[in-house]
Amino acid sequence: MRKYIYFIICIGILSIIISGCSIRGTNEVQINVQDKLQHSETKLKVQKRVGEEANYEEFKEINNQSTVQNVKHLLESIHWENAEVSMTHPPDFQINFSSNKGIAVINYDLWISPNNEQIELVIQGEGKYVQLSKSKSGKLFETISGERLSNFN
C-alpha cells in the first residue's frame, strides 16, 4: 500500500514538472516572437481594393521604421472589441506588417465609412474589431496612404 502512495506522489510531481516546463516553453516562444518583432525591421504593406470584388493591388510599401512604429503604436493603443463582423463589401484596404524576412506577422482589414470620416478595422483571423474616432481615422489614413481621408474616392 505504501508503494502505491509513493508511486502516485511521484506521478503527481512528475506531471506538475512536465506541465510547468511546457507552459514555460510556450510563454518563452510568445515573448521571443514579440521581442523579435519589436527589435527587428518591419515593413508595412498597404494594398488597395480594385473594383467591387476582393482583388487587391500593391498601393504602398512603408520601410521607414519611424513611420512603421508610429502606425504600430497607434494600432496597439486602440481598445479592440471581440466581435465577428460581416461587412457589406470587402475591405477597402489591407494593411500587412511583415518582418524583414517577409513573414507576415499581423494583417488588418480596413473599411472607410461612406462619408469618408471614419475607419473600421478588423484584425484578420482574431475576431477583433474597432471603429476609430475621426481624428485617429484621419491620422492613420494619412500615415499609411499619404492622402487625406476626406479625399478618398
SEVEX-907117 format. One record per residue (C-alpha): residue number from 1; residue in one letter; y, x, z. Coordinates in nm, 4 decimals. Example, Ala and Ser with C-alpha at 12.3 -4.5 7.8 and 13.67 -1.06 7.14 Angstrom:
2
n, res, y, x, z
1, a, -0.4500, 1.2300, 0.7800
2, s, -0.1060, 1.3670, 0.7140
***
This chain:
153
n, res, y, x, z
1, m, 0.0000, 0.0000, 0.0000
2, r, 0.2350, 0.2833, 0.0855
3, k, 0.1695, 0.4430, -0.2544
4, y, 0.2798, 0.1242, -0.4281
5, i, 0.6082, 0.1150, -0.2352
6, y, 0.6830, 0.4782, -0.3269
7, f, 0.5870, 0.4047, -0.6863
8, i, 0.8226, 0.1028, -0.7008
9, i, 1.1054, 0.3019, -0.5405
10, c, 1.0560, 0.5890, -0.7879
11, i, 1.0570, 0.3465, -1.0822
12, g, 1.3766, 0.1836, -0.9489
13, i, 1.5552, 0.5159, -0.9045
14, l, 1.4428, 0.6317, -1.2481
15, s, 1.5691, 0.3065, -1.4039
16, i, 1.9088, 0.3481, -1.2390
17, i, 1.9359, 0.7085, -1.3585
18, i, 1.8379, 0.6204, -1.7156
19, s, 2.0730, 0.3219, -1.7410
20, g, 2.3554, 0.5254, -1.5829
21, c, 2.3118, 0.8002, -1.8399
22, s, 2.3071, 0.5613, -2.1332
23, i, 2.6231, 0.3827, -2.0151
24, r, 2.7987, 0.7131, -1.9592
25, g, 2.6995, 0.8295, -2.3055
26, t, 2.8327, 0.5138, -2.4707
27, n, 3.1675, 0.5432, -2.2953
28, e, 3.1968, 0.9075, -2.3926
29, v, 3.1404, 0.8202, -2.7572
30, q, 3.4112, 0.5499, -2.7462
31, i, 3.6552, 0.7831, -2.5744
32, n, 3.5779, 1.0622, -2.8211
33, v, 3.6372, 0.8354, -3.1217
34, q, 3.9695, 0.7120, -2.9807
35, d, 4.0671, 1.0652, -2.8841
36, k, 3.9921, 1.1943, -3.2337
37, l, 4.1994, 0.9169, -3.3892
38, q, 4.4938, 0.9929, -3.1688
39, h, 4.4801, 1.3660, -3.2343
40, s, 4.3702, 1.3714, -3.5968
41, e, 4.5767, 1.3000, -3.9007
42, t, 4.5585, 0.9395, -4.0022
43, k, 4.6548, 0.7759, -4.3288
44, l, 4.7840, 0.4264, -4.3716
45, k, 4.6942, 0.2496, -4.6935
46, v, 4.8614, -0.0749, -4.7886
47, q, 4.7046, -0.2947, -5.0543
48, k, 4.8781, -0.5945, -5.2106
49, r, 4.7022, -0.9061, -5.3346
50, v, 4.7162, -0.9582, -5.7094
51, g, 4.7039, -1.3206, -5.8253
52, e, 4.5585, -1.6036, -5.6229
53, e, 4.2131, -1.4534, -5.5641
54, a, 4.1171, -1.1822, -5.3160
55, n, 4.1870, -0.8985, -5.5605
56, y, 4.3923, -0.6106, -5.4241
57, e, 4.5626, -0.3103, -5.5721
58, e, 4.6939, 0.0029, -5.4066
59, f, 5.0527, -0.0711, -5.3041
60, k, 5.1484, 0.2225, -5.0860
61, e, 4.9898, 0.5126, -4.9007
62, i, 5.1690, 0.6498, -4.5973
63, n, 5.0793, 1.0025, -4.4900
64, n, 5.3869, 1.0747, -4.2768
65, q, 5.2374, 1.0981, -3.9268
66, s, 5.5559, 0.9792, -3.7593
67, t, 5.5579, 0.6599, -3.9666
68, v, 5.1834, 0.6066, -3.9175
69, q, 5.2225, 0.6475, -3.5408
70, n, 5.5162, 0.4015, -3.5369
71, v, 5.3034, 0.1382, -3.7101
72, k, 5.0090, 0.2126, -3.4761
73, h, 5.2274, 0.1755, -3.1680
74, l, 5.3761, -0.1483, -3.2958
75, l, 5.0310, -0.2955, -3.3625
76, e, 4.8929, -0.1714, -3.0293
77, s, 5.1846, -0.3254, -2.8348
78, i, 5.1081, -0.6731, -2.9661
79, h, 4.9396, -0.9322, -2.7453
80, w, 4.6429, -1.0301, -2.9636
81, e, 4.4691, -1.3655, -2.9268
82, n, 4.0941, -1.4062, -2.9571
83, a, 4.0676, -1.6534, -3.2414
84, e, 3.8785, -1.7138, -3.5617
85, v, 4.1325, -1.8288, -3.8173
86, s, 4.0994, -1.9935, -4.1547
87, m, 4.3962, -1.9447, -4.3850
88, t, 4.4735, -2.1417, -4.6997
89, h, 4.4742, -1.8295, -4.9160
90, p, 4.3536, -1.4687, -4.8950
91, p, 4.5786, -1.2181, -4.7147
92, d, 4.8945, -1.1126, -4.8960
93, f, 4.8347, -0.7522, -4.7867
94, q, 4.5632, -0.5431, -4.6302
95, i, 4.6524, -0.2514, -4.4046
96, n, 4.3898, 0.0179, -4.3558
97, f, 4.4112, 0.3058, -4.1132
98, s, 4.1750, 0.5856, -4.2078
99, s, 4.1050, 0.9291, -4.0676
100, n, 4.1775, 1.2460, -4.2587
101, k, 3.8141, 1.2343, -4.3745
102, g, 3.8694, 0.8988, -4.5469
103, i, 3.6713, 0.6945, -4.2957
104, a, 3.8250, 0.3502, -4.2466
105, v, 3.8981, 0.3068, -3.8799
106, i, 4.0933, -0.0162, -3.8413
107, n, 4.1617, -0.2798, -4.1043
108, y, 4.4202, -0.5561, -4.0797
109, d, 4.4776, -0.8634, -4.2965
110, l, 4.8421, -0.9652, -4.3283
111, w, 4.9869, -1.3015, -4.4328
112, i, 5.3558, -1.3705, -4.4910
113, s, 5.4903, -1.7124, -4.3944
114, p, 5.6167, -1.9344, -4.6795
115, n, 5.9782, -1.8856, -4.5696
116, n, 5.9370, -1.5038, -4.5621
117, e, 6.0378, -1.4798, -4.1959
118, q, 5.7166, -1.4045, -4.0078
119, i, 5.3905, -1.2198, -4.0455
120, e, 5.0479, -1.3265, -3.9259
121, l, 4.7847, -1.0579, -3.8701
122, v, 4.4101, -1.0546, -3.8213
123, i, 4.2036, -0.7509, -3.7260
124, q, 3.9119, -0.7591, -3.9684
125, g, 3.5773, -0.8179, -3.8023
126, e, 3.7161, -0.8503, -3.4492
127, g, 3.8364, -1.2112, -3.4293
128, k, 4.1853, -1.1038, -3.3173
129, y, 4.4936, -1.2932, -3.4401
130, v, 4.8681, -1.2795, -3.3861
131, q, 5.1832, -1.4313, -3.5311
132, l, 5.4636, -1.1792, -3.4935
133, s, 5.8189, -1.2603, -3.3947
134, k, 6.0800, -1.2478, -3.6707
135, s, 6.2115, -0.9110, -3.5535
136, k, 5.8678, -0.7462, -3.5261
137, s, 5.7673, -0.9007, -3.8598
138, g, 6.0732, -0.7542, -4.0302
139, k, 6.0253, -0.4145, -3.8702
140, l, 5.6550, -0.3937, -3.9590
141, f, 5.7020, -0.5123, -4.3172
142, e, 5.9909, -0.2771, -4.3844
143, t, 5.7932, 0.0148, -4.2433
144, i, 5.4793, -0.0464, -4.4488
145, s, 5.6481, -0.1552, -4.7725
146, g, 5.9971, -0.0083, -4.7785
147, e, 6.1302, -0.3574, -4.8565
148, r, 6.2923, -0.6318, -4.6528
149, l, 6.0629, -0.9206, -4.5600
150, s, 6.3194, -1.1756, -4.6791
151, n, 6.2980, -1.0207, -5.0292
152, f, 5.9187, -1.0677, -5.0587
153, n, 5.8170, -1.2799, -5.3557
***
